[in-house]
Amino acid sequence: MNIDTALFAATDLSTLRADLLQSGLDSWQAGEVISAFLIGKGYGVSNCEARHAATRIESLGCSIRSLQEELARLALVM
């Protein structure tokens, strides 16, 4: 079951976005950052899917909207 994007605070999304934009992060590392974010919020996530999402987010310019959409696809209610 996926979640509603409204469950993430704008400040949390902005912080995650800043973390993802740090220089030197490849898709593997960005996927780990995304996984850690979701796990820290109490959701399950596939690490493999998080890496794929990181690539999609990067290709879309890492906007808050694309980040919200990908998190909604990834986050699994535990």
Secondary structure, 3 states (H helix, E strand, C coil): CCCCHHHCCHHHHHHHHHHHCCCCCCHHHHHHHHHHHHHHCCEECCHHHHHHHHHHHHHCCCCHHHHHHHHHHHCEEC
